[in-house]
């Protein structure tokens, strides 16, 4: 089983416009309402790929029933720790160039009893899990060091995947992580410098390895992704496909990588399956996640090379 932990569930209203004109009236071409939060997105991706998954984390009393209904529809079991207030409500604008502009809500703060209960859930559930995925943001008022507590709560026999930014990622790395997945912007922010070449890119990934990661999968957006363990380095170029939305692409990569890690796959296959899932997600529109059919279609056309 794979456990995903979602500390920041959200609703996303994705609005498509011809062009986003700040300070002017914009006309909506289409709108899509979806439920998310990185841990939930990862769980849905794993289920779509036929994996055995369970999700936990914080949930909010006012609109949490929407998430419960969606997870039941996907056949995903869950146990949430309930908190007062509403889950975050985000706005995402996509223009005719597939450029994404996001306005993310901060959501309601959580109480200490809630965060303590979540750590207890992770302790218990990770004992039954081959892989545990910690991904996404934290509720308002919760310090970034909480990611270290989450990582420390994971059972030593459960492989750990972390998809978090900045200090949250570093706190988790202090506890040892089997796979970390930044994107290029997140890597640059983490190491405090621009990445302008292949050598810069690998050097940045190696810094994360030095800080406690066993593997780094670096997402390069439409350019594909890189994976390294410090000994072997692979690059996979993404296919040239129509991009309907980039929302959830990184979570789909993590979902496929988690399944491969659970199956003791090598770097080559972790990368190939991750890029296939991320690409399948950007080709999808108006869905909670990608379809397995689209994923297989992409997977069969990807090329990996060693760098």
Secondary structure, DSSP 8 states (H G I E B T S, - for coil): -EEEEESS-EEEEEEEES---TTS---EEEEEEEEE-HHHHHHHHHHHTT--EEEEEEEETTTHHHHHHHHHHHT-EEEEEEESS--EEEEEEE-TT--EEEE--------HHHHHHHHHHHHHHHTT-SEEEEES---TT--TTHHHHHHHHS-TTSEEEEE--HHHHHHHHTT-BSEE--BHHHHHHHHTS---SHHHHHHHHHHHHHTTBS-EEEE-GGG-EEEE-SS-EEEE-------S--TTHHHHHHHHHHHHHHTT--HHHHHHHHHHHHHHHHT--SSSS--HHHHHHHHTT--EEE-
